[in-house]
Amino acid sequence: MEFGSPTIACRKVPKYLAIVKALTEDIRLARLTSSVRLPPRWALAKYFNSDITIVIRDENGLRLVAARKALRDLNVLAHPCGHHLWLRLPGPWRCGEFGARARQLGLSVILSNAFTVGPALEAIRISLGATPDTETLQYGLRLLATLLSHPRGTISTIV
């Protein structure tokens, strides 16, 4: 599946901001004109199928493409337009040790055992939307790939 170019996605940001502004105005007017306190959900429903979902989907797609490229030789599982991906750790890595090493490098990953009760796969969840831009995401993914390419225990902390 191909996604829009970063340039196209960036051009849609003003449209996103216009939607947010219109949503805020709708909520304000509803509160002024109604004696019933309507939850903001009603206003969100109006914009659910708007361009904002397309922009988010396209951005997620671009970030997933960058992630698959950076982690090309690894076992990655993700929805084409999702916000996260799952990465099975190659042996002999184990979640606990990998998570500790990733934190030493300044990376934040969620270990699979945070999502289970009982035994979990040796995997991590990576948030594709946690970084402000694709370049920062690519940098973090390169660090992650470098860590994964070194056998467990061969990277020591430098103080």
Secondary structure, 3 states (H helix, E strand, C coil): CCCCCHHHHHHCHHHHHHHHHHHHHHHHHHHHHCCCCCCCHHHHHHHCCCHHHHHHHHHHHHHHHHHHHHCCCCEEECCCCCCEEEEECCCCCCHHHHHHHHHHCCCCCEEHHHHCCCCCCCEEEEECCCCCCHHHHHHHHHHHHHHHHCCCCCCCCCC
